[in-house]
Amino acid sequence: MLQASTVTFLQELATNNNREWFDANRDKYTAAKEDFEVVVTDIIKGLAKTDADFSELKAKDCIFRIFRDVRFGKDKTPYKPNFGAAFSKSGRKGSGAGFYLHIEPGGKCFIGGGLWQPEPDALKKIRQEIDYNFDDFTKIINDKKFKKLFSEIEGEKLKKVPAGYAEDNPAIEYLKHKSFVVGHKGLADEELTSKSLVKDVVNIFDTMKPFINFLNRGIE
């Protein structure tokens, strides 16, 4: 679970997103960051119980920096009002599909995963995997528990049929996808400080795991 002070820090940062406030509250940030690292470490341990590939993963390899790159976006606030971590065999820098945890108070938390905008070669391979094994794919995404947590496959889609496929292909709506991600937005603020937080996140990741494995199978 997260400490209440960590949630409070993120709430205060959201309304005081400037360097002066951050510098004056750097001790709070350090404590919140260390608290989040503990949670991420415990999640890694939970994942490693069923997948040894996660056993050597470290929290620092999964957690994203809170400092924003303001060079190109319209939003010039210097900090992200959230803590985020990506869990793959290589942490946040992994090229394959993986899991993601986003902690942002105010009803903006979510637990997700998949593969966001893969490179053209990887995208081609995933489409082929779906085309060749569509029955396996639909069995995964139509699983009762999966559908309860994840209502749809998200991500930008092509307006036209991708090259090499016919309009009447049974899988065509999925083959149009340029990203393959799912997200569960049912993590309430009060759950962040619950003792069951880590267990709940790991359970959701476990439900997502066949989907993640399918994507990775296609690009490996």
Sequence and secondary structure as in RCSB ss.txt:
>XXXX:A:sequence
MLQASTVTFLQELATNNNREWFDANRDKYTAAKEDFEVVVTDIIKGLAKTDADFSELKAKDCIFRIFRDVRFGKD
KTPYKPNFGAAFSKSGRKGSGAGFYLHIEPGGKCFIGGGLWQPEPDALKKIRQEIDYNFDDFTKIINDKKFKKLF
SEIEGEKLKKVPAGYAEDNPAIEYLKHKSFVVGHKGLADEELTSKSLVKDVVNIFDTMKPFINFLNRGIE
>XXXX:A:secstr
   HHHHHHHHHHHH  SHHHHHHTHHHHHHHHHHHHHHHHHHHHHHHTT GGGTT  GGGTB  SB   SSSS 
  SB SSEEEEESTTGGG SS EEEEEE TTT  EEEEEESS  HHHHHHHHHHHHHTHHHHHHHHT HHHHHH 
 S BS B SS  TT  TT TTHHHHTBS EEEEE    GGGGGSTTHHHHHHHHHHHHHHHHHHHHHHH 
